[in-house]
Amino acid sequence: MKYSERDEGPFRVIALTGEVDMCDSPQARKQILKALNARNHVLVDLSDVEYIDSSGIASLVEGYQLARKHNLEFGLVGVSEAAMRVLQLARLDQVFPIHGSVGERLQQQGD
């Protein structure tokens, strides 16, 4: 897994790429929690995720819970087919705010 970070509007965007598995999910978790602990609203871009396992999903859930605790926004953007299948199996597609893209989410900001 590789990741990159950038600021877009009020959000810290963390883009994950490749496979988010047991070996890599601690790094994803660290970046997500670091951004939230710095009191950033966070969007996790999953558009280039080829595979995500339960440990990767657990990192997202932990981020979502921390965001709620700190009254911050947390969402997923550009969710790949592979990631969406896992989210749907766990019914987490009903829990996470999911947006087609960062631009789509930013557009909602103005509405």
C-alpha positions in Angstrom: 0.0 0.0 0.0 1.0 3.5 -0.7 -0.7 6.7 0.5 -0.6 10.4 -0.1 -2.2 13.3 1.7 -3.4 16.7 0.6 -5.7 19.4 1.8 -8.8 20.2 -0.2 -11.1 22.9 1.2 -11.8 22.0 4.9 -10.7 18.4 4.4 -7.5 16.4 4.8 -7.7 13.9 2.0 -5.8 10.6 2.6 -5.6 8.6 -0.7 -4.8 4.9 -0.3 -3.4 2.9 -3.2 -2.9 -0.8 -3.7 -3.7 -3.5 -1.1 -4.8 -2.4 2.4 -4.1 -5.6 4.3 -2.9 -6.7 7.7 0.7 -5.6 6.8 -0.3 -2.2 5.6 -3.4 -1.2 7.6 -1.4 0.0 10.6 0.1 2.7 8.4 -3.3 3.6 7.1 -4.7 3.7 10.6 -1.8 5.9 11.8 -2.3 8.5 9.1 -6.1 8.6 9.5 -5.9 9.0 13.3 -3.0 11.5 13.1 -5.2 13.7 10.8 -8.2 13.4 13.1 -6.2 14.1 16.3 -5.0 17.3 14.6 -8.7 18.1 14.4 -9.0 17.8 10.6 -12.1 16.7 8.8 -11.0 13.6 6.8 -11.9 12.1 3.5 -10.3 8.7 2.7 -9.9 8.2 -1.1 -10.2 4.5 -1.9 -10.4 4.9 -5.7 -7.1 3.1 -6.2 -7.5 0.4 -3.6 -7.3 -3.0 -5.3 -7.9 -5.0 -2.1 -8.9 -4.3 1.5 -9.3 -6.8 4.3 -10.9 -6.7 7.7 -7.9 -4.9 9.3 -8.2 -2.2 6.7 -11.9 -1.9 7.3 -11.2 -1.7 11.1 -8.9 1.2 10.5 -11.7 3.0 8.7 -14.2 2.2 11.4 -11.8 3.5 14.1 -11.3 6.7 12.1 -15.1 7.1 11.8 -15.6 6.6 15.6 -12.8 9.1 16.5 -14.2 11.7 14.1 -17.7 11.4 15.7 -16.1 11.7 19.2 -14.4 14.9 18.1 -17.4 16.2 16.2 -15.4 16.0 12.9 -16.5 14.9 9.5 -15.2 11.6 8.1 -16.1 10.1 4.8 -15.0 7.9 2.0 -14.6 9.0 -1.6 -14.2 7.3 -5.0 -14.6 3.9 -3.4 -13.2 1.2 -5.8 -15.3 -1.8 -6.8 -13.1 -4.1 -4.7 -13.4 -1.9 -1.6 -17.2 -1.4 -2.1 -17.8 -5.2 -2.2 -16.1 -5.6 1.3 -18.0 -2.5 2.7 -21.3 -4.0 1.4 -20.6 -7.4 2.8 -20.1 -5.8 6.2 -23.1 -3.4 5.6 -20.7 -0.5 6.3 -21.8 1.1 3.0 -24.9 2.0 5.1 -22.7 3.6 7.9 -19.9 5.6 6.2 -20.7 8.7 4.3 -19.6 7.8 0.7 -19.1 10.3 -2.0 -18.2 9.8 -5.7 -15.2 12.2 -5.5 -13.6 14.9 -3.4 -15.0 17.4 -5.8 -18.5 16.0 -5.4 -18.2 16.4 -1.6 -16.8 19.9 -1.8 -19.8 20.8 -4.0 -22.2 19.7 -1.3 -20.4 22.1 1.1 -21.8 25.0 -0.9 -25.4 23.6 -1.1 
